[in-house]
Amino acid sequence: MTSDAAQQNTDEAVTVVISRRVIKGKGEEFERLSSEMTERASLFPGYLGTNMFRPASANDPEYRIIYRFANRRDLDGWERSAERAEILSQIEALLVQPTEREVTSGIATWFTLPGQNPVQPPPKYKMTIVSWLALYPTVTLIFFLFGEQLAQIPLLLRTLIVTAVVMVAMSYLLMPRFTRWFAFWLFPKRERDIR
């Protein structure tokens, strides 16, 4: 791997999905320690945020915690820290089984089913097709509606504006909807389990 490729891999934002099954009656203590873990992580370089999903039902008593860092190097710095290790040992003592952990990056984090615990990302070819189905009409609409005005703006500024609008629309508006609409194809096993 070239040094440029290695640098690109460390510069890509990473998402960690943690699954923890808490001993019955220890949920309150677990949530307090998880909040403290989040506070500590927020002080580290590259920290982008955390979401906790409480157990969805008695049939799925698992907590899922998703946290994000700007790149792999920052994530590694947090995960090797004494601040994390101290809280982690207390959290592990409250669990039925050891923590399960998965690291994802790139657009895979767009593909979660709203209102449900995070699931394994779909295959890359499916994510690519669904992303393109959202991206193509969005870009086409922008140029159809604002093409004349955009043509008068210098290329670099025009590209900056269009990509900023498209990325915000994809992340907050389009991909949550497209993921729901195409869930039958993206997550076929998950859909069978839900029914």
C-alpha positions in Angstrom: 0.0 0.0 0.0 1.4 3.4 -0.9 1.8 6.1 1.7 -0.9 8.1 -0.1 -3.3 5.2 0.2 -2.4 4.6 3.8 -3.0 8.3 4.6 -6.4 8.2 2.8 -7.4 5.2 5.0 -6.5 7.1 8.2 -8.3 10.3 7.0 -11.7 8.6 6.4 -14.3 9.0 9.1 -14.9 5.8 11.1 -18.0 4.6 12.9 -17.9 2.0 15.7 -21.0 0.0 16.6 -20.9 -1.6 20.0 -23.4 -4.2 21.2 -23.7 -4.8 25.0 -26.1 -7.1 26.9 -26.5 -5.7 30.4 -27.2 -7.9 33.5 -30.8 -7.5 34.5 -31.2 -4.6 37.1 -27.9 -3.0 36.1 -29.3 -0.8 33.3 -29.2 2.5 35.3 -25.6 2.0 36.3 -24.7 1.0 32.8 -26.3 4.1 31.3 -24.5 6.3 33.9 -21.1 4.8 33.0 -21.9 5.0 29.3 -22.7 8.7 29.6 -19.4 9.2 31.4 -17.6 7.3 28.7 -19.2 9.6 26.1 -18.1 12.7 28.0 -14.5 11.5 28.1 -14.5 10.6 24.4 -15.8 14.0 23.5 -12.6 15.6 24.8 -10.4 13.6 22.4 -9.3 14.8 19.0 -11.5 13.8 16.1 -14.5 12.9 18.2 -17.7 13.4 16.1 -20.5 12.1 18.3 -22.2 9.2 20.0 -25.7 7.7 19.9 -27.1 5.1 22.3 -30.0 2.8 21.3 -31.7 1.3 24.3 -33.1 -2.2 24.1 -35.8 -2.3 21.4 -37.9 -4.9 23.2 -37.8 -7.7 25.8 -37.0 -10.0 22.8 -33.9 -7.8 21.9 -32.5 -6.7 25.2 -29.3 -5.4 23.7 -27.9 -1.8 24.0 -26.3 -0.5 20.9 -23.9 2.4 21.0 -22.6 4.1 17.9 -19.7 6.5 18.1 -17.8 8.3 15.4 -14.3 9.6 14.9 -12.8 11.7 12.1 -10.3 9.1 11.2 -8.7 5.8 12.3 -5.7 7.5 13.9 -8.0 9.5 16.3 -10.1 6.4 17.0 -7.0 4.4 17.9 -5.9 7.2 20.2 -9.2 7.1 22.1 -9.3 3.3 22.2 -5.8 3.0 23.6 -6.4 5.7 26.3 -6.3 5.2 30.0 -9.5 7.3 30.3 -11.4 4.8 28.2 -9.8 1.7 29.8 -10.9 2.8 33.3 -14.6 3.1 32.4 -14.5 0.1 30.1 -13.5 -2.2 32.9 -16.4 -1.0 35.0 -18.9 -1.4 32.1 -17.7 -4.9 31.3 -18.4 -5.9 34.9 -22.1 -5.1 34.2 -22.4 -7.3 31.1 -23.9 -10.8 30.5 -21.2 -11.4 27.9 -18.2 -9.5 26.5 -18.8 -6.4 24.3 -19.2 -7.0 20.6 -17.6 -4.3 18.4 -17.7 -3.5 14.7 -15.9 -0.7 12.8 -17.4 0.7 9.6 -16.5 3.7 7.4 -17.6 5.6 4.4 -21.2 5.6 3.2 -22.0 2.4 5.1 -23.2 4.6 7.9 -25.9 6.1 5.7 -27.6 2.6 5.6 -29.3 2.1 8.9 -33.0 1.4 9.4 -34.7 4.3 11.2 -36.3 3.5 14.5 -34.4 0.2 14.9 -31.1 -0.8 16.3 -28.2 -0.5 13.8 -27.7 -3.5 11.5 -24.9 -4.9 9.4 -24.3 -2.7 6.4 -25.6 -4.1 3.1 -23.2 -5.2 0.3 -21.3 -2.3 -1.3 -22.9 -2.8 -4.7 -26.3 -2.4 -3.2 -25.2 0.8 -1.3 -23.8 2.2 -4.5 -26.9 1.6 -6.5 -29.3 3.1 -3.9 -26.9 6.1 -3.4 -26.9 6.6 -7.1 -30.7 6.4 -7.2 -30.9 9.3 -4.7 -27.9 11.3 -6.1 -28.8 11.3 -9.8 -32.2 12.9 -9.6 -31.0 15.4 -6.9 -28.1 16.7 -9.0 -30.3 16.8 -12.1 -33.0 18.8 -10.3 -30.5 21.3 -8.9 -29.1 21.9 -12.4 -32.6 22.0 -13.9 -33.8 24.6 -11.4 -30.6 26.7 -10.9 -28.5 25.8 -14.0 -28.5 29.3 -15.5 -27.6 31.0 -12.2 -24.9 28.4 -11.4 -23.3 28.8 -14.8 -22.5 32.4 -13.9 -20.5 31.3 -10.8 -16.8 30.3 -11.1 -16.3 26.6 -11.4 -14.7 26.0 -8.0 -17.4 28.0 -6.1 -20.2 26.3 -8.2 -18.8 22.9 -7.3 -18.5 23.8 -3.7 -22.1 25.0 -3.5 -23.6 22.1 -5.4 -21.7 19.4 -3.5 -22.5 21.0 -0.1 -26.2 21.1 -0.9 -26.2 17.5 -2.2 -24.3 16.1 0.8 -26.6 17.7 3.3 -29.6 16.5 1.3 -28.2 13.0 1.0 -27.2 12.7 4.7 -30.3 14.2 6.4 -33.2 14.0 3.9 -32.6 11.4 1.1 -30.7 8.5 2.5 -32.9 7.9 5.5 -35.9 7.7 3.1 -34.2 5.7 0.4 -32.9 3.2 3.0 -36.5 2.7 4.3 -37.9 2.4 0.7 -35.3 -0.1 -0.4 -35.0 -2.0 3.0 -36.6 -5.0 1.4 -33.6 -5.3 -0.9 -30.8 -3.8 1.2 -31.7 -5.9 4.3 -33.7 -8.9 3.1 -32.9 -11.2 6.1 -33.7 -8.3 8.6 -37.0 -7.7 6.9 -38.0 -11.4 7.1 -37.1 -11.3 10.9 -39.2 -8.2 11.4 -42.3 -9.8 9.8 
